[in-house]
Amino acid sequence: MNLIFTAQNRKDPFDFEAVESLARTTVLRAGSTLLSSVVESSPCATAMVSCDCGHVMAPHDQRTKQVMTMLGAITIQRPYYVCPACGRSQLPRDEELDIAGTKFSPGVRRMMALVGSDTSFEKGSEQLQLLAGIEVNPKAIQEHSEAIGNDIAKGVRREAERAKQLQFPEILQPPVPLLYIEMDGTGIPVVKAETEGRVGRQQGQPARTREVKLGCVFTQTKTDKEGRPIRDPDSTTYVASIAAAEEFGYLLYTEAWRRGWSHARQKVVIADGALCNWNIAERHFPGAIQIVDLYHARQHVWELAGKLFPGSEARRKGWARRMLSKLDRGEIESLVASFRRLLANHTELTHLIITEAEYFERNTQRMRYPAFRRLGLFVGSGVIEAGCKSVIGLRLKRSGMFWTVKGANAILALRCLLLNNRFEDYWASRRPAA
C-alpha cells in the first residue's frame, strides 16, 4: 500500500484510476493469501472415506492444486486417499469444496455462467478480466457455461417427466385472475453436422438453421381506461428449447403449472396459425381461450395481396384494407368467401388461395377479435415476439455464431433461468447441505 501513498505525494497530477486499480490488485492479492489459509485450515468434514468395494480408504499423502478464485489464483493442499484393497483413489476435499474435476472455484464458475449466458464467450473473457481482474480463457467460459446450462436443462426435463406422470407439487399461492400462454419459434445458425438430412426453406437448398421453440407465461390483472389489457409487470417467464413439439409441450405445461395454471380463473393461449402450436394447446391447455395472433393473420392477408396484385400498389392496398376490415370485425366466414371468389380469375394462384382460405377457415373461432377485445384480452403475441429477440436473438443469433444443438439448449436453459429470476435458487441448491 506504500506505493499508493507515494503516488499521492508526487507532484505529478493525481491519477485516480491508476491508484484505485493498484489498490484493488493489492487487496485482491492479500485476500487470495488469506483465502488460501482459511481453506487449508478449515476442518475436513469427511471423517472416514469409504470405497465402492466396501473397504475404508487410508490417507496416502497431500496433493497440491491451483484454483482460480474470485480473489485470484490460490494453491491448496488436500489429503489423497487410496483403498488398500482395490487401489482406487479419492480426493474427498475436492467434493466438499465443489472443485472436483475443475480448477475454478464455485464463485468463478458462477461468474462464468453469468457472462456466458449474456454475451459471446470471447467477450465474456474480456469482461471478467476488465471488471473482476480474473483471467479466464473463452473456451473455459464456454465449457462451464454449457455444463451449468446442461445441469439446469436436466432439472427442467426431470420436472417435465413428473408432469407426464401428473406428479406435481402443491402450488401454494393465491388464484391467478388471468394467465396467458404464448408460443413461437425462430431459427438459429448451427454447425453443418446439425442440419444433415434436413431440407432448407429454399427449395433445393440445405438447411442452415434449427428452430428454437419459445414459450412464455404471464399474467394480467387489469385493463386501462379504454379497456385495453395491461400485462402485469415482471410477470413473464420463459421456456426455450430445440426440441420436438411433444417434448416442448411438456416443458411449457410444466412452466404453466409452476405459474398457477391449475387455479387460474381464466386461461388464454395465443400463437400463430401453425398446427403444432394448436396441437400443444389442445393437449396440454384444454379449456383455454385460443387466439391466433392478429398480426400474423394480417400478414397472411398482405402476402396474398402482394401475389394477387404485384403490379399495382393501389389495388393491392385497396383489396388488403377491405379484407383487413373483415378480419378486425371477426367476420372470418365472409373473409374466406372473398378468398374463394378469387379462384375464378386467378387460376395461376389456385393452390395459394386455397391454402390461405383453409388457414382462416381452420382458425375461424380463434379470430373472433371483437369478442376477445370485449373481454379485455390481448389479441397479439407481442410478448413472445419480443422474447424471440431478447431470449434467443441477442445471444444465439449474433454474427459469426454457429451452435451445436446441445450447446444451444444449454445456453437457452441458462438464459431462461436467469430471466425467470431463479438462478440464485438454483445456485443455492448446489451448495453442500449444512
N, C-alpha and C positions, 0 to 999 in steps of 0.2 A: 504493500500500500504506500510505501515511501515514495515510489515513483509518481504516484498520483499527486501527492502534496508537493513534490518537486516541480511537477508540471504547472501547478497552480502559482508557484512563486516565481516562475520565469517572467522575463519582461515581454516575451512573445505574447500575441493575442491568445486568450484562453480558448482552447478547442474543447468545448463541452462534450461533443460526441466522442472524440478520441479518449477523453478521460473516463466517460461512463462505460465505453467499451472495454477499456483496460480494467476498470473496477469490476465489471461483470466477469471478465476472464479470471481475475484474481479470486473472486468469491466462488466461482464455479470450481476452480482448482482446489480451493480449500474444502469446499463442500464434497467433492468427489473423494478426497482423502478421508474425510470424516465418515462418509457413507461406507467406504470400504471397511473401515474399522468397525462400524456398527454391524455390518453384515457378518463379518467374521467372528465378532464377539457374541452375537446373538445365539442362544442355545438352539441346538438341533431338536426339532420336535419328534424325530424318529428315534425311539429308544432301541428298537430291535428291527433289523431288516430281514424279512423273510424272502426266501427264494421260491420260485414256482414249483421246484421239485420237492418242497416240503421241509428243507433244511434251513437253518439260520445262517445268514451270511456273516462273515467275520471282517472287521476292519483290516484293510491291507496297507494303505498309505494315504497321503494327501495329494490331491491333484489341483493344479493351477488352472484358472480360467479367466480370460479377459472378457468383461461385459461392458457394452456401451449403455450408459445410463443417461438420465435427463441432466445429470451434472457433468457428464463426460465419461471417459473410459476408466474403469476400475479393474483391479486384479484381486481375485478372491481365491482362497483355499477351501477345498471341500473334501470330506472323507470319502475314500474309494473303497467299496465293499466287494468281496469276492466270496462266492459259495465254495466251501471246501469239498462239497460232494460232486457238483457238476461243472464248476468253473465259471458259471455265469457271474457277471459283474454288474454293479449298480452304483449310481450316484444319487442317493435319495435327497440330498440337499438341493439338487437342481430342480426336483419336483416341488419341493417346499417353496423355493424362490420363484417358481414359474419361469425357469430359464432352460428347461430340458430341450435339447435339440436346437437351441438358438443362442446367439451371442448378444442378443438385445434384451434389455430389461422390459418388464411389463409396461412401464411408463413410456418407454421409447416406442414399443410396438403399438401402443395406443395412439401415439402421435403420428406414426407412420400410416395407420389406418385412416386417421382423420384427413391427412393431406392426400393420401392415395385415393380416397373417395371423392375428393373435391377437384383435383387437378391432375395433369399428367404426372407420371412418376418422375420424370426429369425435373419438372417444375417443383414438385414436392420436395425433391432432394435439395434444391436451391433454397426453398423456404425454410427447411429445418436448419440449414447452415446459417442463413441470414438471421432468422428470428430466435432460434434456440441455441445456436453455436454447436450443433451436433452434425457430424459428418456421416451421412448415410448415403450409399450409392443408390441410384434409381432401381436397380434390379432387386435390392433388398426391400425397398418400399413396395415394389410390385408383389414379391413373394409373400410378404407379411400381410399386406392389404388383402390379397386374394385368399390367403389362408384364413384370416379372420372372417372375411366375407363368406367363404365356404362353410365355416362353422355356423355362421348366422343362418345361411340358407338351409343347412341341415336341420336346424332348430325349427325353421318355418315349415319345412316339409314334414317334420315329426308332428307338428300341430295339425297340418292338413291331413295326415294319416289318421289322427284321432277324430278329425271331423268326419272322415269316411265311416268311422265306427260310431259316430254320434256320441263320442266321449268328450263332452265339453265341461270346462269348469263353470261353476255358477258365477254369472256376472252380477256383481253387487253394485248397481248404480241406478239412478232414477230413470224412469221411462224416457225414451227419446221421442220428441214430438214428430220429427220428420227426418228420415235418414235416406241419403242418396247413394247409389252405386253408379259409377261411370266406368266405361271400358273403351279402350282404343289401342292402337298398335302403331309402331314406327320401326323402320328398318335401320340397322346399324351395320357399318362395314366390318367384315370378318375376314380372316385369313382364308386362302383358297381351299384348304382342306375341309372347311366347314360348309362349303357350298357344292361339293361334288355330287353330281346327280340331280341337282336342283335346277329348275327352269327359271330363267330371269324374267323380269317384267316385259322386256322387249323380245319379240318372237325371234328365236334363233340365237339369242344371247344367253350366256350362262349367268346364273345368279351371282351377285356380288355382296348381297346383304342377307341378314337373318332378321326376322321380325321379333321385336321385343313387345310382349303384351303388357300393357299397363292398366291397372285398375286403381280407382280411388274411392274412398268413403268419406262423406262429410255430412254435416247436419245443418238444418235450418230451423230457426225458432220464430222468425218474424218476417214481415214484409215492410216495404217503405210506404209512404203516404199514397202512392199511386197503385199500391197492391203488388209491386214487383218484389220478387223474392230476394232476401239478403242471406248470404251464406254466413254461418257462424264463424267468427274469427278463429284462426288457428285450429279449425276442426278437421282439416283434411289430412288423411293418412293414405299411404300408397303401398301397393304390392306390384312388383315387376319381375318378369322372367322370360327367357327364351324357352318356351315350353309348349307342349301340345295343349289344345283348348281344354281337354278334360282335366289335365293336371292344373292348369291355370285357374279353372273354375273352382277347384277346391281351395286353392290358395286365396282367391278373392273371397270365397264364402267364409273361410276362417277369419280373415280380417274383418268382414262384416259382422260376424258373431262377436268378435272381441269388442267391436264398437257399439254393440247393443242391438243387433238385428232382431233378436228374439223378443224384445219388448219395445220395439219401435211402434208408435201408434200408426204412422203412415210410412210407406216404403215406395221408393221410386228408383227405377233403373233407366239410365239414359245412355244411348250408344248410337253408332251409325247403323246403317241398314244391313251390315254383314250378318249372314245367317249364324255364324259361330257365336256371335255375341248374344243373340236371342236364344240360341240353344242353351247357353250358360244360364241366361236369365230364367228360362222355363224350368231348368233342372234344379238350380240352387236358390232361386229367389221367387218361388211361386207366390202369387197374390200381390206382387208389387205392381204399381202402375208402370207401364212400359212406354217410353217416349223415344222416338227417333229424333236425334239432334236436328233441329230446324235448319242449321246452316249447312249440314251435309245434304239435306233434302233440297235446299235451294241450289246447291252446287250441281246436283243432278239436272235440275231444270236449265241452268245456264249452259251446261256442257251439251245438252241436247239442242238447245237453241243455236249454239255455235255450229253444230253439224247441219242443222236444217237450213240456216241462212248464212253461209260462210262469206258471201259477197255483199251483204247488206247489213250494216250495223244498225240502221234504223228498224228494219224488220226483225232483226234478232232481238233487240231490246224491247220492241213493242210486244212481240209474242211472249217473251220471257216474263215481262211485267204482268201480262194477263194471267199467265199460269201461276206466277208467284202470289197473285192476289187470291186465287182459288186456294192455294196451299195455306196461306196465312189465315184464311177463313175456315180451314179444316174441311173444305169441300173436295175431298180426295176422289170420290166417285166421279164427280164432274171433271176433275183433272185427268183421270185415267181415260174417260170417254174422249176428251180432247186429244189425247195422245193417239188413241186408236183411230181417230178420224184422219190422222196424218198418213196412214198406211196407203191410202188410195193415190196420193200424189207424191209419195217419197218411197217408191218401191226399193230404191237402192239402199235405203236405211231401214228396211223391214226388221232385220234382226235387232238393231239397236233400239228402235221404237218399241218393239215388243218387250225387250229386256227392261227398258225403263218403265213401261206401263205395268209390268209384273212387279217391279220393285215397289212402286207406290201402292199397287193393289194389295200386295202382301203385307204392307205396313200401314194399311188404312187406319186401324184403330190406334196405332201408335203416333198418328199425325193429327189428332183432334186438338190442335193447338189452342183454339179459343177456350175449350173446356179446361185444359191444363192451366191456362192463364187465370181463369176464374177461380181456380183452386189455389192460386198464388204459388205455382210451381215453376221451377226452371224448365225451359224447353231447349236449352242449348248446352253443349258439352264443353263450355269454355274452361272449366276446371281441369278436365283431363287433357284438353289441348295444351293448356299451359304446363301441365305436368309432363307431357311428352318432351317439352323443351327443357324444363328445369330439372327433372329427374333423370332423363335419358340424354337429351341432346347436348346439354352443357358439358357433360363428362365423357360420353361414349361416341359422340359424332364429331369430334374435333378433327381438323385437317391432319392427315397422315396416320390416323389411328386405324388399326386393324386388330380385331379381337378373336380369341377363341370363345366358344360358347361357355365353357367352364369359367374362364376368366371374366367374361362379361356378366354372367349370372352372379359371380361373387361380388363384383363391384356394385351391381344393382341391388343385391340384398343389403350390402353395407350402406349404400346411399338411402335406401328406403328406411332402414332402421334409424339412421341419423335424422332424416326429415320427419319421421314419426315420433321423434323425441324419446326413443327407447334405448339409445346406445349406452347411456350411463347405467341403466338397469342391467343390460347385457354384460357390461364390463364388470359390474359389481358381482354378478353371478359367477364370474370366472375365478374370483378370489377364493383362496382356501378357507374352509369353514373354521371358525374360531374354536 
